[in-house]
């Protein structure tokens, strides 16, 4: 099975060989719960998201990726930040691609659908933000959720 391995500031990490613009989405219900998936490629909990396709805007990619991975349709409401830290690389073992992180993190509200797993998500749940600390999660996802919870006046740019 193809795997995704995240490295952060790790001297044993392979050198990046690509940079792919991607998006993650913090979908928030009226009760404050956020939508998380359990990824099938590394078993970690994460915000829904993925690569931005040619011919697609950032918001279109966020809406598409959220629907594909979770079964939830959403409306984009804002921006948490832009994450491009070269110390964070992601190794995809299926083709030996090693990406430097480049993710735009958006906020959204749900407008339809129901949580449904996909080929990329073994579980999809609305999680109380205070419960995210106990979930198995990559450092970069934990940081993105923490920045969302800070409710900053302007987006984070890393």
C-alpha positions in Angstrom: 0.0 0.0 0.0 1.2 3.5 -0.8 2.1 5.5 2.2 2.5 9.1 3.1 5.4 9.9 5.5 5.7 13.4 7.0 9.0 14.7 8.1 9.7 17.9 10.0 13.2 19.3 10.5 14.5 15.7 10.3 18.1 15.2 9.0 17.0 11.7 7.8 14.3 13.1 5.6 14.6 12.7 1.9 15.3 15.8 -0.1 12.2 17.5 -1.6 11.8 17.0 -5.4 8.4 18.8 -5.9 6.3 21.7 -4.7 2.5 21.2 -5.2 0.0 23.9 -4.1 -2.6 22.3 -1.9 -5.5 23.3 0.3 -6.8 22.1 3.7 -10.2 23.1 5.1 -11.4 23.7 8.6 -15.1 23.0 8.2 -16.9 24.3 11.3 -20.5 23.4 12.4 -22.6 25.9 14.4 -21.8 24.0 17.6 -18.0 24.6 17.0 -17.1 21.0 16.1 -14.7 20.7 13.2 -14.7 18.0 10.5 -11.7 15.6 10.6 -10.8 12.6 8.6 -8.6 9.6 9.4 -6.3 9.3 6.5 -5.9 5.9 4.8 -2.3 6.5 3.8 -0.9 7.1 7.3 -3.7 6.5 9.7 -3.4 10.0 11.1 -6.3 12.4 11.7 -6.3 15.5 9.5 -8.3 18.3 8.0 -9.7 17.4 4.6 -7.7 18.7 1.7 -5.4 17.9 -1.2 -3.7 19.3 -4.3 -5.2 22.2 -6.3 -5.9 21.0 -9.8 -5.0 23.0 -13.0 -8.0 25.2 -13.9 -9.3 25.3 -10.4 -9.3 28.1 -7.8 -8.2 27.7 -4.2 -11.8 27.8 -3.0 -13.0 25.4 -5.7 -10.2 22.9 -4.7 -11.2 23.2 -1.0 -14.8 22.5 -1.7 -14.1 19.6 -4.0 -11.5 18.0 -1.8 -13.8 18.3 1.3 -16.7 16.7 -0.6 -14.5 13.9 -2.0 -13.0 13.0 1.3 -15.9 13.5 3.7 -19.2 13.6 1.9 -19.8 17.1 3.2 -20.5 20.1 0.9 -19.2 23.4 2.3 -19.0 27.1 1.6 -15.6 28.8 2.1 -15.7 31.6 4.7 -12.1 32.6 5.3 -8.4 31.9 5.4 -6.4 30.6 8.4 -3.0 30.8 6.7 -0.4 29.8 4.1 2.0 27.1 5.1 5.2 26.6 3.1 7.9 25.6 5.6 10.7 24.0 3.7 11.6 22.0 6.9 8.3 20.0 6.4 8.5 17.5 3.6 6.0 14.7 2.7 7.2 11.5 1.1 4.7 9.6 -1.1 6.1 6.1 -1.3 4.0 5.1 -4.4 6.1 7.2 -6.7 8.9 8.4 -4.5 7.7 12.0 -4.7 8.9 14.2 -1.9 7.0 17.4 -1.6 7.9 20.6 0.2 4.9 21.7 2.2 2.7 24.3 0.4 -0.8 24.4 1.8 -3.4 27.2 2.0 -5.7 26.6 4.9 -9.3 27.8 4.6 -12.3 28.0 6.9 -15.7 26.9 5.8 -19.2 26.1 7.0 -21.1 22.9 6.0 -24.1 23.4 3.7 -25.1 19.8 3.0 -24.2 16.1 3.0 -23.3 13.6 5.7 -20.0 12.3 6.9 -19.0 9.5 4.6 -15.6 7.7 4.4 -13.8 7.5 1.0 -10.7 5.8 -0.5 -8.7 8.6 1.2 -10.5 8.6 4.6 -11.3 5.5 6.7 -13.3 7.6 9.2 -15.0 11.0 9.0 -16.2 12.7 12.2 -17.3 16.1 13.7 -14.8 16.5 16.6 -15.0 19.0 19.5 -11.8 21.1 19.3 -10.9 20.3 22.9 -10.7 16.6 21.9 -8.3 17.1 19.0 -5.2 16.9 21.3 -5.8 13.2 22.0 -5.9 12.2 18.4 -3.0 10.8 16.4 -2.1 13.7 14.2 0.9 15.0 12.3 2.6 18.1 13.7 1.6 20.3 10.7 -2.1 19.5 11.2 -2.0 20.2 14.9 -0.4 23.5 14.1 -3.0 24.4 11.6 -5.8 23.6 14.0 -4.1 25.6 16.8 -3.8 28.6 14.5 -7.5 28.3 13.6 -8.4 28.3 17.3 -6.3 31.5 17.9 -8.9 33.4 15.8 -6.2 35.8 14.5 -7.1 39.1 12.8 -4.9 38.2 9.8 -3.8 34.9 8.2 -0.7 33.1 9.3 2.1 33.1 6.7 4.8 30.4 7.3 
